[in-house]
Structures are given as structure tokens and as C-alpha cells.
Amino acid sequence: MFRDLEEAGRVLDIEARAIQSLKGRLGESFVKAVDLIMGCEGKVVVTGMGKSGHIGRKIASTMASTGTPAVFLHPAESSHGDLGVVGLKDVIIAISNGGETPELQDVIRFSARKGLPLIGITGAMKSTLARASTVVLDISVDEEACPLGLAPTASSTATLALGDALAMCLLKRRGFKEEDFAEYHPGGSLGRRLLTRVEDVMHTGDGLALVQLDTNMREVIAFMTRKEVRGVAGVLDEQQNLIGVITDGDIRRRLEKSKNPLEDTAQDIMSRNPKTVDAGELAEKALFMMEQFTIQTLFVVRRSSAQSHKPVGLLHLQDLIKARLR
């Protein structure tokens, strides 16, 4: 076990040094690569063979999910028709540590014929790929972590890190925000948090228990029991504005104090100034309010409407749990 931990530490040290050494090589070429991609009216086409291809797929995926349209092109398949995916306004990123990968030659020649910008990522600055590239990014390493010096390890890690650096610089230049990220990730937890609105999950119409100030307690209890969201009722004034809320807790407290509680009215029982949330607000905001005020329900209003205090829906904590916001 000790030898395993020692070997693992050695690998991590080598790969950490490989990434750290990239900082000293960042300069005009890196900025020019970012400029080329930012000025691209098409998409970024990333290509590479073998381990470089696997890294290239991840780089393309990261760019695509952070605001830079990108696809991966398998160089071997490109020679058999897949070059058709490359548009005349695209930028190509070609990855090859040695810079002489045979399968990349057709992509390199195609970019030259069509006058497409080619960003080469290589560890061999005098290679065919480096000479053909518009911009070259140096990912050379002093040593691979592989004890045989054969398997791409430190070099592939350095390439991945450099690709992340490109993607994050592009993200910042584009002013890409959490909301944009959520648009591209609607199936993930962040997408649910940032795309789900209160109106998407609230109860409406017959699901609401709404009573008047003079509604007696028997009717209030009946409403609270029958409606879709049990255990809560909203109290309206003559203009249909929400001015109070009645919960099971309010009824229990009234039972302790009143001599004839079933003859009391909603006005006698209700808690005033209930918390509300706008229908267009993020459901995440509603969840924050419930946690902040230790409540399980919120009446929903449309503050931009003429009747900005009229309830249009009701939101329960269970609705947010079902929406998988937590």
C-alpha cells in the first residue's frame, strides 16, 4: 500500500508541475487564440486522435456549455466525409502532442485550402502541425508521469488544463452568466433552480382556499379541508386583496383562547400581513423565503397587474421538493 501511495504522489507531483509550467508560456499566442475564437462567426471545431481526441472532446463540450459553440471532429472520420461539418466561418483547434499525427493531415490541408484559422495545441513547436497553424499553443512537458515514458499523462493533463483556460477566458469575455449556463443545462439541478418559476409549480383556481373577513370558523375549516392545499386559507378584503392568512396553527391557538371558537370569523383568527411572492419570481427565491421565515406556504400574486395584492396561486414547500429544487 505504501508503494502505491508513493507512486500516486509522484504522478500527481509531475502532473501538477506540468500544469504550473504552462503559466510561464502564456503570452501573445494565447491571447491571439482567444481573439480568433471570439471573432469567429461560426463554431469551434476541435480535433485530435487517440488520447488527444478524448481531451479534445472534453474541451469542445466545455466550450459548448459555456457559451462558445463547439463540436468535436474525429480526424480519421474527417477523411471520409465528416469534413462537411466544418463551415467556412469556423475556427479549428487541432491537438497533437507530437504534432505529426497522420490522421490530422487532411484536416490541416483542408483548413489551408479554405483559409480557416487553425489553432494548434502541441508539445513540438517545430512539427508539421505547429508550422501549419495560425496560432500555436505549447503544451510540452519535461516528463510524462508514466514510468515507461510512453503513455500520455502529464501532456494530456496539461492540454486539458489549457483547454479549460481557453474556455473560461471566453466565458468571461462573453459575459456568460449562471442564467445562461442553466439554459444549456435544463436537465441538471442548476437548470431546475434557475429556470423554474413560481408560476410553474403553484396551485391555482380551485386549489386555493380563499375566504372573506366575515366567514365563520366552521366554513373556514371546511375550506381548508376541501381544497387542494390543505391546512391554509387566505383572507380577502372587499377588493379581493390578500390581507391575512389562516393556518392550522392559528386555529389551534384560537381554540385555546376563545370560549366559542366555532362562531368566530376569519378576521378573528387570521394572521395579518402574510408573506407573498410574485408569480414570475424564481422558485428558488420562494424556497429561500420559506426557509428564512420558517413557513411552509406562500400565497402568490402578480405585482405588475392592476390587482397586485390579489392572490393568483398558492405555493407549498412540498411543491418545491417535488420540483427537485433541493
RONU-201717 format. One record per residue (C-alpha): x, y, z; residue number from 1. Coordinates in pm, whole numbers, plus 50000, padded with zeros to 5 digits. Example, Ala and Ser with C-alpha at 12.3 -4.5 7.8 and 13.67 -1.06 7.14 Angstrom:
2
<x = 51230	y = 49550	z = 50780	n = 1>
<x = 51367	y = 49894	z = 50714	n = 2>
//
This chain:
326
<x = 50000	y = 50000	z = 50000	n = 1>
<x = 50282	y = 50241	z = 50088	n = 2>
<x = 50436	y = 50197	z = 49745	n = 3>
<x = 50100	y = 50267	z = 49579	n = 4>
<x = 50064	y = 50592	z = 49771	n = 5>
<x = 50420	y = 50688	z = 49690	n = 6>
<x = 50365	y = 50623	z = 49319	n = 7>
<x = 50035	y = 50812	z = 49319	n = 8>
<x = 50204	y = 51109	z = 49485	n = 9>
<x = 50482	y = 51101	z = 49226	n = 10>
<x = 50228	y = 51109	z = 48941	n = 11>
<x = 50035	y = 51396	z = 49093	n = 12>
<x = 50355	y = 51596	z = 49152	n = 13>
<x = 50463	y = 51554	z = 48789	n = 14>
<x = 50122	y = 51649	z = 48651	n = 15>
<x = 50094	y = 51948	z = 48886	n = 16>
<x = 50433	y = 52073	z = 48765	n = 17>
<x = 50322	y = 52026	z = 48404	n = 18>
<x = 50020	y = 52248	z = 48458	n = 19>
<x = 50215	y = 52505	z = 48656	n = 20>
<x = 50476	y = 52531	z = 48380	n = 21>
<x = 50206	y = 52640	z = 48134	n = 22>
<x = 50172	y = 52974	z = 48312	n = 23>
<x = 50518	y = 53079	z = 48202	n = 24>
<x = 50425	y = 53015	z = 47838	n = 25>
<x = 50103	y = 53212	z = 47833	n = 26>
<x = 50154	y = 53519	z = 47619	n = 27>
<x = 50052	y = 53677	z = 47290	n = 28>
<x = 49978	y = 53342	z = 47128	n = 29>
<x = 49721	y = 53254	z = 47395	n = 30>
<x = 49554	y = 53597	z = 47370	n = 31>
<x = 49550	y = 53567	z = 46991	n = 32>
<x = 49383	y = 53226	z = 47020	n = 33>
<x = 49111	y = 53377	z = 47238	n = 34>
<x = 49074	y = 53666	z = 46990	n = 35>
<x = 49039	y = 53425	z = 46698	n = 36>
<x = 48763	y = 53232	z = 46870	n = 37>
<x = 48584	y = 53547	z = 46987	n = 38>
<x = 48591	y = 53681	z = 46631	n = 39>
<x = 48464	y = 53353	z = 46489	n = 40>
<x = 48123	y = 53388	z = 46321	n = 41>
<x = 48079	y = 53013	z = 46307	n = 42>
<x = 48179	y = 52747	z = 46557	n = 43>
<x = 48492	y = 52595	z = 46702	n = 44>
<x = 48583	y = 52255	z = 46556	n = 45>
<x = 48812	y = 52059	z = 46789	n = 46>
<x = 49000	y = 51759	z = 46653	n = 47>
<x = 49260	y = 51515	z = 46779	n = 48>
<x = 49345	y = 51146	z = 46764	n = 49>
<x = 49371	y = 50892	z = 47045	n = 50>
<x = 49420	y = 51044	z = 47392	n = 51>
<x = 49435	y = 51390	z = 47233	n = 52>
<x = 49094	y = 51318	z = 47085	n = 53>
<x = 48946	y = 51229	z = 47422	n = 54>
<x = 49083	y = 51553	z = 47566	n = 55>
<x = 48952	y = 51739	z = 47259	n = 56>
<x = 48602	y = 51606	z = 47315	n = 57>
<x = 48605	y = 51740	z = 47669	n = 58>
<x = 48736	y = 52081	z = 47556	n = 59>
<x = 48463	y = 52106	z = 47290	n = 60>
<x = 48200	y = 52004	z = 47544	n = 61>
<x = 48319	y = 52261	z = 47799	n = 62>
<x = 48318	y = 52538	z = 47539	n = 63>
<x = 47972	y = 52445	z = 47413	n = 64>
<x = 47826	y = 52451	z = 47765	n = 65>
<x = 47980	y = 52788	z = 47849	n = 66>
<x = 47872	y = 53000	z = 47555	n = 67>
<x = 48114	y = 52907	z = 47274	n = 68>
<x = 47954	y = 52687	z = 47006	n = 69>
<x = 48191	y = 52393	z = 46956	n = 70>
<x = 48193	y = 52039	z = 46820	n = 71>
<x = 48442	y = 51756	z = 46810	n = 72>
<x = 48555	y = 51616	z = 46474	n = 73>
<x = 48722	y = 51274	z = 46464	n = 74>
<x = 49019	y = 51323	z = 46231	n = 75>
<x = 49003	y = 50972	z = 46083	n = 76>
<x = 48635	y = 51014	z = 46001	n = 77>
<x = 48703	y = 51359	z = 45858	n = 78>
<x = 48885	y = 51195	z = 45568	n = 79>
<x = 48570	y = 51002	z = 45480	n = 80>
<x = 48313	y = 51278	z = 45455	n = 81>
<x = 48296	y = 51430	z = 45804	n = 82>
<x = 48492	y = 51735	z = 45688	n = 83>
<x = 48150	y = 51850	z = 45576	n = 84>
<x = 48081	y = 51953	z = 45936	n = 85>
<x = 48338	y = 52233	z = 45904	n = 86>
<x = 48191	y = 52565	z = 45792	n = 87>
<x = 48369	y = 52844	z = 45611	n = 88>
<x = 48338	y = 53072	z = 45916	n = 89>
<x = 48468	y = 52818	z = 46168	n = 90>
<x = 48789	y = 52803	z = 46369	n = 91>
<x = 48973	y = 52471	z = 46401	n = 92>
<x = 49163	y = 52359	z = 46710	n = 93>
<x = 49393	y = 52065	z = 46632	n = 94>
<x = 49558	y = 51874	z = 46918	n = 95>
<x = 49865	y = 51656	z = 46883	n = 96>
<x = 50143	y = 51632	z = 47138	n = 97>
<x = 50397	y = 51521	z = 46877	n = 98>
<x = 50249	y = 51736	z = 46603	n = 99>
<x = 50286	y = 51468	z = 46336	n = 100>
<x = 49965	y = 51267	z = 46375	n = 101>
<x = 49894	y = 51130	z = 46023	n = 102>
<x = 49515	y = 51140	z = 46065	n = 103>
<x = 49531	y = 51518	z = 46116	n = 104>
<x = 49689	y = 51588	z = 45779	n = 105>
<x = 49363	y = 51607	z = 45584	n = 106>
<x = 49217	y = 51849	z = 45839	n = 107>
<x = 49530	y = 52065	z = 45822	n = 108>
<x = 49523	y = 52071	z = 45441	n = 109>
<x = 49151	y = 52147	z = 45439	n = 110>
<x = 49198	y = 52445	z = 45671	n = 111>
<x = 49475	y = 52575	z = 45447	n = 112>
<x = 49266	y = 52539	z = 45129	n = 113>
<x = 48966	y = 52715	z = 45282	n = 114>
<x = 49169	y = 52980	z = 45467	n = 115>
<x = 49033	y = 52878	z = 45805	n = 116>
<x = 49215	y = 52984	z = 46124	n = 117>
<x = 49394	y = 52687	z = 46277	n = 118>
<x = 49493	y = 52682	z = 46644	n = 119>
<x = 49749	y = 52412	z = 46705	n = 120>
<x = 49796	y = 52267	z = 47052	n = 121>
<x = 50119	y = 52069	z = 47055	n = 122>
<x = 50432	y = 51989	z = 47251	n = 123>
<x = 50651	y = 52003	z = 46939	n = 124>
<x = 50696	y = 52361	z = 46825	n = 125>
<x = 50879	y = 52264	z = 46503	n = 126>
<x = 50632	y = 51999	z = 46396	n = 127>
<x = 50408	y = 51993	z = 46088	n = 128>
<x = 50108	y = 52100	z = 46299	n = 129>
<x = 50297	y = 52389	z = 46455	n = 130>
<x = 50422	y = 52517	z = 46117	n = 131>
<x = 50074	y = 52498	z = 45963	n = 132>
<x = 49893	y = 52670	z = 46250	n = 133>
<x = 49778	y = 53031	z = 46264	n = 134>
<x = 49848	y = 53021	z = 46636	n = 135>
<x = 50044	y = 52760	z = 46830	n = 136>
<x = 49992	y = 52683	z = 47199	n = 137>
<x = 50281	y = 52497	z = 47361	n = 138>
<x = 50185	y = 52208	z = 47589	n = 139>
<x = 50528	y = 52045	z = 47608	n = 140>
<x = 50621	y = 51878	z = 47937	n = 141>
<x = 50956	y = 51789	z = 48092	n = 142>
<x = 50841	y = 51434	z = 48160	n = 143>
<x = 50535	y = 51213	z = 48141	n = 144>
<x = 50401	y = 51066	z = 48464	n = 145>
<x = 50404	y = 50722	z = 48301	n = 146>
<x = 50708	y = 50540	z = 48447	n = 147>
<x = 50778	y = 50399	z = 48100	n = 148>
<x = 50763	y = 50745	z = 47948	n = 149>
<x = 50515	y = 50618	z = 47690	n = 150>
<x = 50152	y = 50679	z = 47789	n = 151>
<x = 50033	y = 51042	z = 47752	n = 152>
<x = 49976	y = 51152	z = 48110	n = 153>
<x = 50129	y = 51485	z = 48207	n = 154>
<x = 50095	y = 51610	z = 47849	n = 155>
<x = 49725	y = 51520	z = 47826	n = 156>
<x = 49662	y = 51678	z = 48168	n = 157>
<x = 49836	y = 51997	z = 48053	n = 158>
<x = 49626	y = 52001	z = 47736	n = 159>
<x = 49305	y = 51964	z = 47930	n = 160>
<x = 49402	y = 52245	z = 48167	n = 161>
<x = 49493	y = 52473	z = 47877	n = 162>
<x = 49158	y = 52396	z = 47714	n = 163>
<x = 48980	y = 52489	z = 48035	n = 164>
<x = 49179	y = 52814	z = 48047	n = 165>
<x = 49065	y = 52897	z = 47693	n = 166>
<x = 48703	y = 52816	z = 47771	n = 167>
<x = 48696	y = 53023	z = 48090	n = 168>
<x = 48858	y = 53325	z = 47923	n = 169>
<x = 48593	y = 53303	z = 47651	n = 170>
<x = 48320	y = 53270	z = 47914	n = 171>
<x = 48436	y = 53590	z = 48083	n = 172>
<x = 48475	y = 53781	z = 47756	n = 173>
<x = 48119	y = 53688	z = 47657	n = 174>
<x = 47976	y = 53791	z = 47994	n = 175>
<x = 47830	y = 53442	z = 48032	n = 176>
<x = 47613	y = 53416	z = 48347	n = 177>
<x = 47454	y = 53149	z = 48565	n = 178>
<x = 47124	y = 53200	z = 48386	n = 179>
<x = 47291	y = 53129	z = 48051	n = 180>
<x = 47453	y = 52816	z = 48192	n = 181>
<x = 47115	y = 52698	z = 48316	n = 182>
<x = 46967	y = 52742	z = 47967	n = 183>
<x = 47221	y = 52493	z = 47836	n = 184>
<x = 47169	y = 52255	z = 48132	n = 185>
<x = 46791	y = 52233	z = 48175	n = 186>
<x = 46814	y = 51873	z = 48295	n = 187>
<x = 47057	y = 51945	z = 48578	n = 188>
<x = 46997	y = 52073	z = 48929	n = 189>
<x = 47125	y = 52420	z = 48838	n = 190>
<x = 46887	y = 52432	z = 48545	n = 191>
<x = 46593	y = 52348	z = 48768	n = 192>
<x = 46697	y = 52611	z = 49020	n = 193>
<x = 46742	y = 52889	z = 48766	n = 194>
<x = 46467	y = 52807	z = 48517	n = 195>
<x = 46177	y = 52704	z = 48741	n = 196>
<x = 45944	y = 52992	z = 48820	n = 197>
<x = 45685	y = 53011	z = 49095	n = 198>
<x = 45404	y = 53005	z = 48838	n = 199>
<x = 45538	y = 52672	z = 48706	n = 200>
<x = 45467	y = 52488	z = 49031	n = 201>
<x = 45197	y = 52688	z = 49215	n = 202>
<x = 44839	y = 52574	z = 49279	n = 203>
<x = 44570	y = 52784	z = 49112	n = 204>
<x = 44193	y = 52817	z = 49080	n = 205>
<x = 44003	y = 52561	z = 49282	n = 206>
<x = 44324	y = 52462	z = 49455	n = 207>
<x = 44310	y = 52782	z = 49661	n = 208>
<x = 44121	y = 52822	z = 49988	n = 209>
<x = 44011	y = 53187	z = 49993	n = 210>
<x = 43764	y = 53329	z = 50246	n = 211>
<x = 43621	y = 53669	z = 50340	n = 212>
<x = 43674	y = 53860	z = 50664	n = 213>
<x = 43331	y = 53762	z = 50797	n = 214>
<x = 43350	y = 53392	z = 50704	n = 215>
<x = 43281	y = 53191	z = 51023	n = 216>
<x = 43521	y = 52936	z = 51157	n = 217>
<x = 43313	y = 52635	z = 51054	n = 218>
<x = 43330	y = 52742	z = 50689	n = 219>
<x = 43698	y = 52832	z = 50717	n = 220>
<x = 43780	y = 52483	z = 50843	n = 221>
<x = 43568	y = 52328	z = 50569	n = 222>
<x = 43750	y = 52530	z = 50302	n = 223>
<x = 44090	y = 52443	z = 50444	n = 224>
<x = 43999	y = 52072	z = 50445	n = 225>
<x = 43845	y = 52052	z = 50098	n = 226>
<x = 44097	y = 52243	z = 49893	n = 227>
<x = 44398	y = 52103	z = 49715	n = 228>
<x = 44646	y = 52260	z = 49956	n = 229>
<x = 44504	y = 52166	z = 50294	n = 230>
<x = 44575	y = 52349	z = 50616	n = 231>
<x = 44589	y = 52709	z = 50490	n = 232>
<x = 44340	y = 52974	z = 50379	n = 233>
<x = 44385	y = 53326	z = 50251	n = 234>
<x = 44163	y = 53606	z = 50381	n = 235>
<x = 44045	y = 53869	z = 50132	n = 236>
<x = 43901	y = 54217	z = 50180	n = 237>
<x = 43617	y = 54357	z = 49969	n = 238>
<x = 43860	y = 54445	z = 49686	n = 239>
<x = 43987	y = 54084	z = 49678	n = 240>
<x = 44322	y = 54186	z = 49821	n = 241>
<x = 44500	y = 53939	z = 50047	n = 242>
<x = 44515	y = 54085	z = 50397	n = 243>
<x = 44551	y = 53775	z = 50614	n = 244>
<x = 44626	y = 53406	z = 50626	n = 245>
<x = 44489	y = 53128	z = 50846	n = 246>
<x = 44686	y = 52813	z = 50918	n = 247>
<x = 44623	y = 52507	z = 51133	n = 248>
<x = 44842	y = 52674	z = 51395	n = 249>
<x = 44620	y = 52984	z = 51401	n = 250>
<x = 44313	y = 52766	z = 51462	n = 251>
<x = 44480	y = 52570	z = 51743	n = 252>
<x = 44585	y = 52892	z = 51915	n = 253>
<x = 44230	y = 53031	z = 51881	n = 254>
<x = 44079	y = 52716	z = 52031	n = 255>
<x = 44284	y = 52773	z = 52345	n = 256>
<x = 44166	y = 53133	z = 52386	n = 257>
<x = 43807	y = 53156	z = 52258	n = 258>
<x = 43503	y = 53047	z = 52460	n = 259>
<x = 43302	y = 52980	z = 52144	n = 260>
<x = 43564	y = 52939	z = 51869	n = 261>
<x = 43331	y = 52793	z = 51605	n = 262>
<x = 43139	y = 53120	z = 51596	n = 263>
<x = 43449	y = 53330	z = 51544	n = 264>
<x = 43517	y = 53479	z = 51200	n = 265>
<x = 43820	y = 53472	z = 50975	n = 266>
<x = 43906	y = 53822	z = 51091	n = 267>
<x = 43933	y = 53697	z = 51450	n = 268>
<x = 44160	y = 53405	z = 51362	n = 269>
<x = 44388	y = 53526	z = 51084	n = 270>
<x = 44749	y = 53638	z = 51099	n = 271>
<x = 44790	y = 53973	z = 50928	n = 272>
<x = 45045	y = 54087	z = 50668	n = 273>
<x = 45109	y = 53746	z = 50514	n = 274>
<x = 45424	y = 53688	z = 50311	n = 275>
<x = 45370	y = 53672	z = 49935	n = 276>
<x = 45584	y = 53601	z = 49631	n = 277>
<x = 45546	y = 53714	z = 49271	n = 278>
<x = 45435	y = 53454	z = 49017	n = 279>
<x = 45728	y = 53538	z = 48790	n = 280>
<x = 45987	y = 53502	z = 49065	n = 281>
<x = 46232	y = 53213	z = 49065	n = 282>
<x = 46104	y = 52918	z = 49266	n = 283>
<x = 46447	y = 52918	z = 49431	n = 284>
<x = 46363	y = 53263	z = 49576	n = 285>
<x = 46037	y = 53128	z = 49718	n = 286>
<x = 46225	y = 52842	z = 49882	n = 287>
<x = 46468	y = 53091	z = 50036	n = 288>
<x = 46176	y = 53292	z = 50178	n = 289>
<x = 46019	y = 52982	z = 50331	n = 290>
<x = 46347	y = 52890	z = 50495	n = 291>
<x = 46411	y = 53248	z = 50610	n = 292>
<x = 46069	y = 53295	z = 50772	n = 293>
<x = 46019	y = 52929	z = 50877	n = 294>
<x = 45693	y = 52890	z = 50686	n = 295>
<x = 45564	y = 52616	z = 50456	n = 296>
<x = 45328	y = 52809	z = 50228	n = 297>
<x = 45331	y = 53132	z = 50030	n = 298>
<x = 45044	y = 53299	z = 49852	n = 299>
<x = 45133	y = 53410	z = 49502	n = 300>
<x = 45047	y = 53748	z = 49348	n = 301>
<x = 45123	y = 53931	z = 49023	n = 302>
<x = 45276	y = 54258	z = 49132	n = 303>
<x = 45272	y = 54402	z = 48779	n = 304>
<x = 44892	y = 54362	z = 48746	n = 305>
<x = 44623	y = 54614	z = 48836	n = 306>
<x = 44532	y = 54400	z = 49138	n = 307>
<x = 44881	y = 54347	z = 49268	n = 308>
<x = 44762	y = 54212	z = 49606	n = 309>
<x = 44507	y = 53965	z = 49473	n = 310>
<x = 44622	y = 53604	z = 49520	n = 311>
<x = 44657	y = 53410	z = 49195	n = 312>
<x = 44817	y = 53099	z = 49338	n = 313>
<x = 44950	y = 52916	z = 49639	n = 314>
<x = 45289	y = 52755	z = 49680	n = 315>
<x = 45367	y = 52481	z = 49932	n = 316>
<x = 45709	y = 52364	z = 50043	n = 317>
<x = 45624	y = 52016	z = 49915	n = 318>
<x = 45576	y = 52159	z = 49566	n = 319>
<x = 45937	y = 52281	z = 49566	n = 320>
<x = 46062	y = 51948	z = 49695	n = 321>
<x = 45873	y = 51768	z = 49419	n = 322>
<x = 46028	y = 52008	z = 49167	n = 323>
<x = 46366	y = 51880	z = 49296	n = 324>
<x = 46498	y = 52223	z = 49389	n = 325>
<x = 46668	y = 52058	z = 49686	n = 326>
//
